[in-house]
Amino acid sequence: MTKKSRTIIFSIFSFLFIIGGPSAILYSQGYRLNLNTEEGEKLITQTGGIFIKAAPRQVEIYIDGKLREKTDFLFGSALVENFLPGKYNVEVNKTGYLPWEKTLEIKEKEVTEAKSILLFPEEFSFNLLTEEIEDIWFTPEQTIIFKKATTSEWILSLYKSEEETELLRESDVYSKGAKLTNIIFSATSSDLILETEIAKNKRYFNFDPEETPLSLTELKNFNQEIIEYAYNNYTFKKEGESLCVQSPNSDLFEKIADSVKEFRISPDHKKLLYFTKHEISIFFLDDTIVPNKKKGEKMVLLRLSDNITNCYWIKSNHIIFSTDDNIKITEIDNRDTLNIIDVIEIKNPEIFWNENEEKLYYLSENNLFISDTLLP
């Protein structure tokens, strides 16, 4: 090899080293050449990533249709890295479960998170629990009270730990007959308050279902129109159909919404769910990353043409709700389109989500059904 050839080869390798060395360093630090730049975007930019946490574990993560990772067995999470800034279609799949899909934006030097993904079964299974139920109530302790009718009177029973126990009969309230219109649960004790109609007049009776023998006490000046609950330094007041909040360090109540049917606190005590006939909304008691909301903000999650009849939290980032002829589950992550699951199409369901059992109860046409465990 001549001296000239050696000089040329040395020069080439020196050039490659000068160019390749910094390039390798930049690559290791997450820099990439962006060939699809738009006006104002960088030609060389740092990448970002996506962090997924899902139940069940070991789900497959597809990004723009390509399998990129599986979540781990221990924590059900995975970090997928080295994506140029932009929007990506993310899909989470597992055999036997309905998929989760959303378009998410990845930013330079940032990790986009989706940490509250729940996959629900492809098929929902329900079993008949009991028949000939006229009405049903669910206690704060997540037990069931239901009303059955005989030829002569109605009977109120408690269903707990798969056992049915009779609580009282219509004749225990009033020997000449009493119409049971509602059961109101005490916020401070295990007592129940019966709202009845006797001789066209509303009358209220208090009793403790654990007491033996049972003793009914009539409440002469009971007012069920104003209900107050305190959570996370906030006080909420439902006065008729108006929902109001008293913020920390304030003496005044501010109205959140009118025509509110019911409100419920999330299990993590960071969010308040409330719903009207056609809207499901959330009031945030603390800052949240997903959705990106500050403490004290409100968000309308869903607007429906159907009549919403009830809503419950599933964990703290999903909601199960019923309409006149459907039961559905929605996430609260409102980035892109909400993932909404159809559970069952059924006539006039009355629902209850048992957080302890992770099972759904529904009453339809006087029959009470219970689901298998819905959560992985």
PLY file of the C-alpha trace (Angstrom):
ply
format ascii 1.0
element vertex 376
property float x
property float y
property float z
element edge 375
property int vertex1
property int vertex2
end_header
0.00 0.00 0.00
1.47 3.35 -1.01
1.86 6.26 1.32
-0.79 8.16 -0.65
-3.32 5.31 -0.18
-2.63 5.16 3.54
-3.13 8.89 3.80
-6.49 8.69 1.99
-7.73 5.83 4.18
-6.59 7.62 7.34
-8.37 10.78 6.22
-11.59 8.89 5.53
-11.59 7.19 8.96
-10.70 10.47 10.66
-13.63 12.15 8.92
-15.98 9.31 9.91
-14.77 9.52 13.50
-15.25 13.28 13.62
-18.74 12.96 12.20
-19.75 9.67 13.84
-18.47 10.31 17.35
-20.67 13.31 18.13
-23.54 11.67 16.22
-23.30 8.60 18.43
-23.25 10.76 21.53
-26.28 12.75 20.33
-28.11 9.52 19.46
-27.43 8.08 22.92
-28.91 11.25 24.41
-32.11 10.82 22.42
-31.47 13.20 19.53
-32.89 12.23 16.14
-33.06 13.68 12.64
-36.64 14.75 11.98
-37.28 14.40 8.24
-40.98 15.28 8.53
-40.59 18.75 9.92
-43.24 21.39 9.48
-42.68 25.13 9.53
-41.04 26.22 12.78
-40.01 22.69 13.85
-36.42 21.56 14.48
-34.50 19.37 12.04
-32.64 17.72 14.91
-34.74 17.15 18.02
-34.76 15.07 21.19
-37.23 12.22 21.43
-39.94 11.49 23.98
-41.66 8.37 25.27
-44.92 6.80 26.40
-45.45 5.22 29.82
-48.28 2.69 30.00
-49.73 1.12 33.15
-52.66 -1.23 32.60
-54.71 -3.97 34.19
-54.56 -6.86 33.54
-50.77 -7.21 33.34
-48.75 -8.24 30.30
-50.87 -6.44 27.74
-49.51 -5.71 24.27
-48.79 -2.10 23.30
-49.20 -1.16 19.66
-48.07 2.25 18.44
-49.24 3.27 14.97
-50.21 -0.34 14.37
-46.81 -1.82 15.30
-46.27 -4.02 18.36
-43.67 -2.16 20.45
-43.76 -3.60 23.99
-45.54 -5.70 26.61
-46.25 -4.49 30.12
-44.36 -6.38 32.82
-45.74 -9.15 35.02
-45.09 -7.45 38.38
-46.42 -3.91 37.93
-48.32 -4.03 34.63
-46.28 -1.13 33.24
-43.91 -0.38 30.36
-41.92 2.60 29.05
-41.66 2.85 25.27
-38.98 5.36 24.22
-37.34 7.16 21.29
-40.31 8.74 19.52
-40.05 11.96 17.57
-42.46 14.66 18.77
-45.91 14.20 17.26
-49.23 12.42 17.62
-49.37 8.62 17.73
-52.16 6.06 17.77
-51.72 3.92 20.89
-53.59 0.62 21.30
-53.49 -1.74 24.28
-54.64 -5.32 23.68
-54.96 -8.64 25.49
-56.76 -11.79 24.39
-60.22 -12.06 25.97
-60.48 -8.33 26.69
-61.84 -5.32 24.83
-59.04 -3.10 23.47
-58.15 0.40 24.64
-57.21 2.93 21.96
-56.32 6.62 21.95
-54.32 9.15 19.95
-51.71 10.70 22.26
-49.20 13.48 21.72
-45.52 12.91 22.51
-43.44 16.01 23.21
-39.69 16.57 23.08
-37.84 15.32 26.19
-41.16 14.35 27.85
-42.89 11.09 28.74
-46.61 10.94 27.96
-48.45 8.89 30.59
-51.48 6.62 30.42
-51.42 5.03 33.87
-55.06 4.18 34.55
-55.97 1.81 31.72
-58.51 -0.89 32.57
-59.35 -3.57 30.04
-62.81 -5.08 30.44
-63.88 -8.58 29.35
-65.19 -9.12 25.82
-68.33 -10.65 27.31
-70.10 -9.66 30.53
-71.76 -12.47 32.48
-74.69 -11.99 34.89
-76.49 -14.37 37.24
-80.01 -14.07 38.65
-79.81 -13.33 42.38
-83.48 -13.07 43.36
-86.89 -12.40 41.80
-90.07 -10.39 42.44
-88.21 -7.31 43.73
-90.29 -4.12 43.75
-87.52 -1.72 44.77
-83.90 -1.79 45.86
-81.45 0.36 47.86
-77.72 0.04 48.48
-76.28 1.07 51.83
-73.04 3.04 52.35
-71.60 -0.24 53.72
-72.35 -1.77 50.28
-75.07 -4.15 51.41
-78.45 -4.45 49.70
-81.92 -3.67 50.98
-84.83 -4.72 48.82
-88.59 -4.54 49.00
-90.83 -7.46 48.10
-94.63 -7.57 48.12
-96.92 -10.32 49.38
-100.68 -10.37 48.78
-101.22 -8.43 52.01
-98.17 -6.18 52.58
-94.64 -5.27 51.53
-91.55 -6.73 53.25
-88.16 -5.06 53.61
-85.14 -7.43 53.63
-81.38 -7.10 53.94
-79.05 -9.06 51.62
-75.57 -9.40 53.11
-72.82 -12.02 52.70
-75.11 -14.01 50.37
-77.80 -14.26 53.07
-81.26 -12.67 53.09
-82.62 -11.35 56.41
-86.07 -9.84 56.90
-85.90 -6.37 58.47
-89.50 -5.25 58.81
-92.98 -5.40 57.32
-95.49 -2.76 56.30
-97.58 -3.53 59.39
-94.56 -2.70 61.59
-94.74 0.87 60.29
-98.51 1.32 60.43
-101.15 -1.33 60.96
-103.55 0.23 58.46
-100.99 0.42 55.66
-98.09 2.64 54.64
-96.60 3.34 51.23
-92.77 3.11 51.26
-91.45 5.84 48.94
-87.72 5.93 49.79
-84.95 4.91 52.18
-82.51 7.62 53.27
-79.15 6.70 54.75
-77.64 8.61 57.62
-74.28 10.27 56.94
-73.15 9.79 60.55
-74.48 6.37 61.60
-75.81 3.04 60.37
-79.41 4.17 60.92
-81.93 4.05 58.10
-84.71 6.59 57.58
-87.91 5.36 55.96
-89.78 7.91 53.88
-93.41 6.82 53.83
-96.80 8.06 52.80
-99.62 7.41 55.27
-103.09 8.77 54.59
-101.57 11.01 51.87
-99.10 12.56 54.34
-95.31 12.13 54.28
-93.96 10.60 57.49
-90.39 9.61 58.36
-89.23 6.76 60.63
-85.73 6.04 61.88
-84.35 2.60 62.81
-81.10 0.72 63.21
-81.08 -2.48 61.06
-78.61 -4.11 63.47
-80.86 -3.60 66.49
-82.75 -6.56 67.97
-85.65 -6.30 68.54
-86.24 -3.67 65.88
-87.51 -0.30 67.09
-89.01 2.39 64.84
-88.88 6.06 65.89
-90.92 8.67 64.02
-89.02 11.83 63.06
-91.40 14.75 63.39
-89.25 17.55 61.89
-87.10 15.71 59.38
-85.89 17.70 56.33
-84.33 15.57 53.61
-84.01 18.48 51.16
-80.63 19.62 52.52
-77.82 17.07 52.60
-74.23 18.05 53.49
-70.99 16.04 53.15
-67.41 17.07 53.90
-64.48 15.76 51.82
-60.85 16.87 51.50
-61.49 20.28 53.15
-64.52 20.89 50.91
-68.13 20.84 52.10
-70.81 19.88 49.59
-74.47 20.67 50.04
-77.30 19.26 47.96
-80.34 21.40 48.52
-83.18 19.99 46.47
-81.58 19.54 43.04
-78.91 22.25 43.48
-75.35 21.14 44.28
-73.19 23.71 46.09
-69.61 23.67 47.37
-67.92 25.49 50.22
-64.20 25.80 49.41
-61.45 25.69 52.05
-61.06 29.00 53.92
-64.47 30.21 52.71
-67.69 30.76 54.63
-69.88 30.85 51.54
-71.39 28.11 49.40
-71.00 28.42 45.63
-73.46 26.67 43.33
-71.85 24.06 41.06
-74.87 22.90 39.11
-78.65 22.70 39.00
-80.88 19.68 38.34
-78.34 17.34 39.97
-79.67 13.84 40.59
-76.81 12.56 42.77
-73.12 13.09 43.54
-70.37 10.66 44.56
-66.76 10.99 45.78
-64.07 8.95 44.03
-62.29 6.26 46.09
-59.06 8.32 46.03
-61.04 11.35 47.41
-59.66 13.59 44.66
-62.73 13.90 42.44
-66.46 14.47 42.82
-68.81 12.92 40.26
-72.24 14.44 39.76
-74.85 13.94 37.07
-78.01 15.47 35.69
-80.55 14.01 33.29
-78.24 14.34 30.27
-74.74 15.19 31.61
-72.01 13.53 33.67
-69.56 15.99 35.23
-66.56 15.99 37.56
-65.44 18.54 40.17
-61.74 18.21 41.05
-60.82 18.25 44.73
-57.09 18.07 43.93
-54.74 18.62 40.99
-54.70 15.80 38.43
-52.35 15.09 35.52
-54.85 13.03 33.50
-57.08 14.79 32.81
-55.00 17.93 33.26
-57.14 19.76 35.82
-56.43 22.01 38.77
-58.04 21.81 42.19
-61.46 23.46 42.07
-62.00 23.03 38.31
-65.10 21.46 36.75
-65.33 19.27 33.65
-68.33 18.02 31.69
-67.32 14.47 30.83
-70.32 13.31 28.77
-73.43 14.83 27.22
-76.06 12.31 26.15
-79.44 12.50 24.49
-80.49 9.50 26.61
-81.77 9.91 30.16
-78.98 9.13 32.66
-80.43 7.23 35.62
-77.38 6.48 37.81
-73.57 6.65 37.98
-70.83 5.08 40.13
-67.05 5.27 40.29
-65.04 2.22 39.24
-61.73 2.71 41.03
-61.02 6.43 40.59
-60.66 6.87 36.85
-63.67 5.06 35.36
-67.42 5.51 35.70
-70.20 2.99 35.21
-73.55 4.54 34.34
-77.05 3.52 33.31
-79.58 5.04 30.95
-83.19 4.03 30.27
-82.07 0.99 28.26
-78.29 0.56 28.63
-75.43 0.11 31.07
-72.06 1.50 29.98
-68.55 2.16 31.34
-66.45 5.20 30.45
-62.94 6.33 31.33
-62.36 9.93 32.44
-59.19 10.44 30.34
-60.58 12.97 27.87
-57.50 13.22 25.70
-58.83 12.30 22.25
-62.04 10.21 22.19
-63.30 8.57 25.40
-63.16 4.78 25.50
-66.79 3.83 26.29
-67.76 0.18 26.85
-71.25 -1.25 26.29
-71.95 -3.61 29.20
-75.51 -4.72 28.51
-78.65 -3.49 26.80
-81.50 -3.95 29.26
-84.85 -2.29 29.96
-84.91 0.35 32.75
-81.96 -0.97 34.77
-81.33 0.22 38.31
-77.64 -0.29 39.02
-75.19 -0.50 41.90
-71.43 -0.96 41.68
-69.98 -2.85 44.65
-66.40 -1.60 44.95
-65.45 -4.26 47.51
-66.64 -7.18 45.39
-65.83 -5.49 42.05
-69.23 -6.66 40.84
-72.21 -4.94 39.25
-75.78 -5.42 40.48
-78.74 -4.42 38.38
-82.49 -4.60 38.87
-84.72 -4.87 35.81
-88.37 -5.93 35.55
-88.39 -7.03 39.24
-85.38 -9.34 38.83
-82.05 -8.68 40.58
-78.88 -9.77 38.76
-75.21 -9.85 39.79
-72.20 -9.89 37.49
-69.03 -11.90 37.69
-66.02 -9.89 38.84
-65.56 -7.20 36.20
-62.03 -6.05 37.00
-58.89 -8.00 36.09
0 1
1 2
2 3
3 4
4 5
5 6
6 7
7 8
8 9
9 10
10 11
11 12
12 13
13 14
14 15
15 16
16 17
17 18
18 19
19 20
20 21
21 22
22 23
23 24
24 25
25 26
26 27
27 28
28 29
29 30
30 31
31 32
32 33
33 34
34 35
35 36
36 37
37 38
38 39
39 40
40 41
41 42
42 43
43 44
44 45
45 46
46 47
47 48
48 49
49 50
50 51
51 52
52 53
53 54
54 55
55 56
56 57
57 58
58 59
59 60
60 61
61 62
62 63
63 64
64 65
65 66
66 67
67 68
68 69
69 70
70 71
71 72
72 73
73 74
74 75
75 76
76 77
77 78
78 79
79 80
80 81
81 82
82 83
83 84
84 85
85 86
86 87
87 88
88 89
89 90
90 91
91 92
92 93
93 94
94 95
95 96
96 97
97 98
98 99
99 100
100 101
101 102
102 103
103 104
104 105
105 106
106 107
107 108
108 109
109 110
110 111
111 112
112 113
113 114
114 115
115 116
116 117
117 118
118 119
119 120
120 121
121 122
122 123
123 124
124 125
125 126
126 127
127 128
128 129
129 130
130 131
131 132
132 133
133 134
134 135
135 136
136 137
137 138
138 139
139 140
140 141
141 142
142 143
143 144
144 145
145 146
146 147
147 148
148 149
149 150
150 151
151 152
152 153
153 154
154 155
155 156
156 157
157 158
158 159
159 160
160 161
161 162
162 163
163 164
164 165
165 166
166 167
167 168
168 169
169 170
170 171
171 172
172 173
173 174
174 175
175 176
176 177
177 178
178 179
179 180
180 181
181 182
182 183
183 184
184 185
185 186
186 187
187 188
188 189
189 190
190 191
191 192
192 193
193 194
194 195
195 196
196 197
197 198
198 199
199 200
200 201
201 202
202 203
203 204
204 205
205 206
206 207
207 208
208 209
209 210
210 211
211 212
212 213
213 214
214 215
215 216
216 217
217 218
218 219
219 220
220 221
221 222
222 223
223 224
224 225
225 226
226 227
227 228
228 229
229 230
230 231
231 232
232 233
233 234
234 235
235 236
236 237
237 238
238 239
239 240
240 241
241 242
242 243
243 244
244 245
245 246
246 247
247 248
248 249
249 250
250 251
251 252
252 253
253 254
254 255
255 256
256 257
257 258
258 259
259 260
260 261
261 262
262 263
263 264
264 265
265 266
266 267
267 268
268 269
269 270
270 271
271 272
272 273
273 274
274 275
275 276
276 277
277 278
278 279
279 280
280 281
281 282
282 283
283 284
284 285
285 286
286 287
287 288
288 289
289 290
290 291
291 292
292 293
293 294
294 295
295 296
296 297
297 298
298 299
299 300
300 301
301 302
302 303
303 304
304 305
305 306
306 307
307 308
308 309
309 310
310 311
311 312
312 313
313 314
314 315
315 316
316 317
317 318
318 319
319 320
320 321
321 322
322 323
323 324
324 325
325 326
326 327
327 328
328 329
329 330
330 331
331 332
332 333
333 334
334 335
335 336
336 337
337 338
338 339
339 340
340 341
341 342
342 343
343 344
344 345
345 346
346 347
347 348
348 349
349 350
350 351
351 352
352 353
353 354
354 355
355 356
356 357
357 358
358 359
359 360
360 361
361 362
362 363
363 364
364 365
365 366
366 367
367 368
368 369
369 370
370 371
371 372
372 373
373 374
374 375
